[in-house]
Amino acid sequence: MDIGSRIRFYRDLRGLSQRQLACRLHMAASQLSRYETGRTEPTLAVLARIARALKVSVSDFFFGR
């Protein structure tokens, strides 16, 4: 599973839409969509923000739980 798929997995697990998570992150939903579909890779700083919003660790995006 790639990082984008894991972002979506944890977002779905929390019951959040892309728009809801994007609002929490103060980013456009279209940018979050690009991360989830693998069209763009988030920087480590952005990935850390996403992890905090989803209440997971950054390593969960690489290794899963």
C-alpha positions in Angstrom: 0.0 0.0 0.0 1.4 3.4 -0.9 1.3 6.6 1.2 -1.7 8.0 -0.6 -3.7 4.8 -0.1 -2.8 4.9 3.6 -3.9 8.5 3.9 -7.2 7.5 2.5 -7.4 4.4 4.6 -6.9 6.3 7.9 -9.2 9.2 6.7 -12.0 6.6 6.0 -11.3 4.9 9.3 -11.9 8.2 11.0 -15.1 8.8 9.0 -13.8 12.0 7.4 -14.5 13.2 3.8 -11.6 14.7 1.8 -13.2 18.1 2.3 -13.4 17.7 6.1 -9.8 16.6 6.4 -8.6 19.3 4.0 -10.4 21.9 6.2 -8.6 20.6 9.3 -5.3 20.9 7.4 -6.1 24.3 5.9 -5.5 23.0 2.4 -7.5 22.6 -0.7 -9.4 19.3 -1.0 -8.0 19.0 -4.6 -4.5 18.9 -3.1 -5.4 16.2 -0.6 -6.9 14.3 -3.5 -3.6 14.5 -5.4 -1.8 13.0 -2.4 -4.4 10.2 -2.1 -4.2 9.3 -5.8 -0.5 9.4 -5.9 -0.3 12.2 -8.4 1.8 14.2 -5.9 3.9 13.1 -2.9 3.4 15.2 0.3 6.5 16.6 2.0 7.5 15.2 5.3 6.2 18.3 7.0 2.8 18.0 5.3 2.7 14.3 6.1 3.3 15.1 9.8 0.3 17.5 9.7 -1.9 14.9 8.1 -0.7 12.3 10.7 -1.6 14.7 13.6 -5.0 15.4 12.0 -5.7 11.7 11.7 -4.3 10.8 15.1 -1.7 8.4 13.7 2.1 8.4 13.6 4.0 9.3 10.4 5.5 5.8 10.4 2.0 4.4 10.0 2.0 5.8 6.5 5.1 3.8 5.7 4.6 0.6 7.7 1.0 0.5 8.7 -0.3 -0.8 12.0 
